Amino acid sequence: MKQQVFDAKGTSVKEIVLNDTIWAIEPHKQAMFDAVIAQQSSMRQGTHKTKTRTEVSGGGRKPWRQKGTGRARQGSIRAPQWKGGGIVFGPTPEKNYLKHVNKKVRKLALKSALSLKAQSKDLVVIDQFGIETPSTKSMVEVLNNLKVNNEKVLIVTIDGDEVNVKSSRNIEKVNIISSSGINIYDLLNANKLLVTEAAVKAIEEVLA
């Protein structure tokens, strides 16, 4: 498929041919769903923890003698039935939330998300930003020229592009990642996908 390439001023400068096996496939909804669930699961810290009766403070002695009081026998005031006692069957950090997704399914999910952006006209390719030193103002101007300033934008650039990273990281609704760090969650979470021409080639080298 063919795609227009814009410059930093928002003018179409040329046309490139995208790889149809990446940008023009039928989106696989189940693959995208499985990949998103797996990524969200891997983002969970799993540090939740409640204290059992052996970990809460207090309750070192028996509250009253075993027999003769008429009350139910109790061994500690930190038993689960007591206020301030330990928690039974509470969450522990031993739980593993990781979900496995096959490599081919992850690859299919990425292709499906990229194709979805291209087919819905939410893909914008830029030759280069033309920003020599980090400048948020310059990046905002570029986004305005490309008419994506009011959208939730995901910018994909090449590795080591520190100038554009620093220029865009303080802009609301804008997220920037490298081509090697592209992932299904960020792709689907963005309304517009802004990719540099160099990043397009890098993505195609990996996924083609």
C-alpha positions, 0 to 999 in steps of 0.5 A: 500500500502507498502512504504519503510522507509529510515534512515538519511543516505538514506538507506532503513531500513524497510517497512511499510503499508500505509492506502489505504483510505488515500494514495491510493485513486483516486485523486479528482481534483475538490475537490483539486481545490476548497480547494486550491482556498478557502485557497488562498482566506483566505490568502488575507488580504483585506486591500486595500483601496482608498479614496473617495471625503470625505477623500482626503485633500483639496477642502474645498470651491467652486472653483468658483461661481455657475453662470456667469463664463461660466464654468460648475458648480463645488462644490469642487476640490476634486470631482472625475472628478478632478485631485487629487479628490476622487475615485469612486467605489474603493476597500474597506476593507469591502469586504470578500474574504473567501470561504466556503468548506465543511469539507468532501470536505477538507478532500477528498482534503487532501487525494487526494493530499497525494495519488497523491504524493504517486502514483507519487513516490514523497513520501519519509518516514524517520524514524527519522532525527537523529539531536540532536541540530539545524544544517542546515548543518546536515539537508542538509546532510540528504536531500542529502542522500535522494536525494531530495536536488535539489527539492522543498521539504515539510517536515512533522513532528510531533508537537513540533519538534523544532530541525528539524524546526530550522535546515531546515527553512533557506534552500532554497526550503524547507518548514517544517510543523507539521502533524496538520498543513498539508494543500492542498496548501503546499502539491501541491506546493511541488515536494517532500513530506518528512514525518517522520514515526511518522507524517505518523501515526499522519496523518492517525489517523486524516484522516482515 
